[in-house]
Amino acid sequence: MSYYIVRQMQDRDIDQVTRIDREAFPNDWPPTPYGRELGNRLSYYIVVCEESEAGEKASPAADSPRPVELGPTSPLGRFTSGVRRLLRPENPSPPQMPDSRPVVGFAGIWVMLDEAHLSVIAVKQSHRRQGLGELLLISAIRKAMELNAKMVTLEVRVSNLGAQALYEKFGFRRVGIRRAYYADNREDAILMSADDITSAPFNAHLQRLARENAHKLASRQAQVVTEL
Ligand SMILES: CC(C)(COP(=O)(O)OP(=O)(O)OC[C@H]1O[C@@H](n2cnc3c(N)ncnc32)[C@H](O)[C@@H]1OP(=O)(O)O)[C@@H](O)C(=O)NCCC(=O)NCCS
């Protein structure tokens, strides 16, 4: 059994999130400064992390750079461990262990009055087509509701048929075109909107998709833990 933990993005996630962002949007320039975005009070970012059973941490992103290990006998290793000893306080507090659970996808919304704008959604390439994009979209819409949004809007490249299929599955409708919206190739954006996320039909549909998503993940021996 593995677990997908859905929680708010934190500073410690920024490196992993930036790697997924670059993999998903290699032509978007400059890259989104997620560190700064976390300080934006209009935005809310969600990550989904993977953990295998018995607390055993799945290995952090295989593409993560490995820390350089300095042997204690090397001159530089002896120097740094000496400096660490000198700097160590009398009663050291327990070390703050960074969460090494790998981030496998993330999404962000900006909320202005009653409108939430889905600013980004991306799943690590190796984890696509397993239901995690849906899990992130469900979580982002629920968070938008909690923040009193009534509608969710987004832009998507005309060539991005996979993402369009995802949004259409959730009831987003095409409401406009933004010509030459993307700077890299002047591609048009389709503006999509879910106009009343508080309505009973939208909620019934969202609940059904959430149930199906949980079944889909369970059939892959995965369970979702939401900590939003
Ligand atoms: C778009 C994205 C987030 C979808 O994530 P995912 O985890 O692969 O999606 P899911 O497995 O949850 O798929 C959910 C639904 O989306 C649609 N979908 C997703 N990828 C698709 C694809 N490549 N082709 C067709 N439909 C697709 C399907 O309707 C699918 O439902 P189904 O499995 O019942 O057919 C992912 O492809 C991604 O990160 N792409 C790069 C970044 C990006 O384009 N983001 C959107 C910017 S607007």
PDBQT file of the ligand as one rigid body, heavy atoms in Angstrom, charges set to zero:
ROOT
HETATM    1  C1  LIG A 301      -2.566  17.824 -17.181  1.00  0.00    +0.000 C 
HETATM    2  C2  LIG A 301      -1.995  16.912 -16.096  1.00  0.00    +0.000 C 
HETATM    3  C3  LIG A 301      -1.866  17.715 -14.804  1.00  0.00    +0.000 C 
HETATM    4  C4  LIG A 301      -2.945  15.724 -15.881  1.00  0.00    +0.000 C 
HETATM    5  O1  LIG A 301      -2.435  14.962 -14.821  1.00  0.00    +0.000 OA
HETATM    6  P1  LIG A 301      -2.607  13.360 -14.769  1.00  0.00    +0.000 P 
HETATM    7  O2  LIG A 301      -2.247  12.929 -13.409  1.00  0.00    +0.000 OA
HETATM    8  O3  LIG A 301      -1.897  12.728 -15.882  1.00  0.00    +0.000 OA
HETATM    9  O4  LIG A 301      -4.182  13.232 -15.012  1.00  0.00    +0.000 OA
HETATM   10  P2  LIG A 301      -5.165  12.086 -14.495  1.00  0.00    +0.000 P 
HETATM   11  O5  LIG A 301      -4.512  10.761 -14.563  1.00  0.00    +0.000 OA
HETATM   12  O6  LIG A 301      -5.734  12.508 -13.203  1.00  0.00    +0.000 OA
HETATM   13  O7  LIG A 301      -6.269  12.158 -15.649  1.00  0.00    +0.000 OA
HETATM   14  C5  LIG A 301      -7.566  12.639 -15.404  1.00  0.00    +0.000 C 
HETATM   15  C6  LIG A 301      -8.289  12.868 -16.705  1.00  0.00    +0.000 C 
HETATM   16  O8  LIG A 301      -7.634  13.884 -17.462  1.00  0.00    +0.000 OA
HETATM   17  C7  LIG A 301      -7.692  13.552 -18.854  1.00  0.00    +0.000 C 
HETATM   18  N1  LIG A 301      -6.333  13.366 -19.328  1.00  0.00    +0.000 N 
HETATM   19  C8  LIG A 301      -5.208  13.529 -18.603  1.00  0.00    +0.000 A 
HETATM   20  N2  LIG A 301      -4.130  13.366 -19.390  1.00  0.00    +0.000 NA
HETATM   21  C9  LIG A 301      -4.596  13.090 -20.623  1.00  0.00    +0.000 A 
HETATM   22  C10 LIG A 301      -3.966  12.836 -21.857  1.00  0.00    +0.000 A 
HETATM   23  N3  LIG A 301      -2.628  12.821 -21.985  1.00  0.00    +0.000 N 
HETATM   24  N4  LIG A 301      -4.744  12.612 -22.940  1.00  0.00    +0.000 NA
HETATM   25  C11 LIG A 301      -6.086  12.630 -22.832  1.00  0.00    +0.000 A 
HETATM   26  N5  LIG A 301      -6.749  12.849 -21.681  1.00  0.00    +0.000 NA
HETATM   27  C12 LIG A 301      -6.013  13.088 -20.592  1.00  0.00    +0.000 A 
HETATM   28  C13 LIG A 301      -8.549  12.316 -18.965  1.00  0.00    +0.000 C 
HETATM   29  O9  LIG A 301      -9.879  12.756 -19.111  1.00  0.00    +0.000 OA
HETATM   30  C14 LIG A 301      -8.342  11.664 -17.603  1.00  0.00    +0.000 C 
HETATM   31  O10 LIG A 301      -9.420  10.881 -17.224  1.00  0.00    +0.000 OA
HETATM   32  P3  LIG A 301      -9.411   9.291 -17.540  1.00  0.00    +0.000 P 
HETATM   33  O11 LIG A 301      -8.192   8.751 -16.881  1.00  0.00    +0.000 OA
HETATM   34  O12 LIG A 301     -10.689   8.822 -16.919  1.00  0.00    +0.000 OA
HETATM   35  O13 LIG A 301      -9.349   9.187 -19.030  1.00  0.00    +0.000 OA
HETATM   36  C15 LIG A 301      -0.608  16.334 -16.524  1.00  0.00    +0.000 C 
HETATM   37  O14 LIG A 301      -0.725  15.771 -17.799  1.00  0.00    +0.000 OA
HETATM   38  C16 LIG A 301       0.512  17.364 -16.539  1.00  0.00    +0.000 C 
HETATM   39  O15 LIG A 301       1.158  17.623 -15.526  1.00  0.00    +0.000 OA
HETATM   40  N6  LIG A 301       0.770  17.960 -17.722  1.00  0.00    +0.000 N 
HETATM   41  C17 LIG A 301       1.822  18.962 -17.847  1.00  0.00    +0.000 C 
HETATM   42  C18 LIG A 301       1.414  20.259 -17.198  1.00  0.00    +0.000 C 
HETATM   43  C19 LIG A 301       0.144  20.812 -17.797  1.00  0.00    +0.000 C 
HETATM   44  O16 LIG A 301      -0.067  20.779 -19.010  1.00  0.00    +0.000 OA
HETATM   45  N7  LIG A 301      -0.706  21.391 -16.925  1.00  0.00    +0.000 N 
HETATM   46  C20 LIG A 301      -1.949  22.010 -17.341  1.00  0.00    +0.000 C 
HETATM   47  C21 LIG A 301      -1.711  23.424 -17.710  1.00  0.00    +0.000 C 
HETATM   48  S1  LIG A 301      -3.228  24.236 -18.205  1.00  0.00    +0.000 SA
ENDROOT
TORSDOF 0
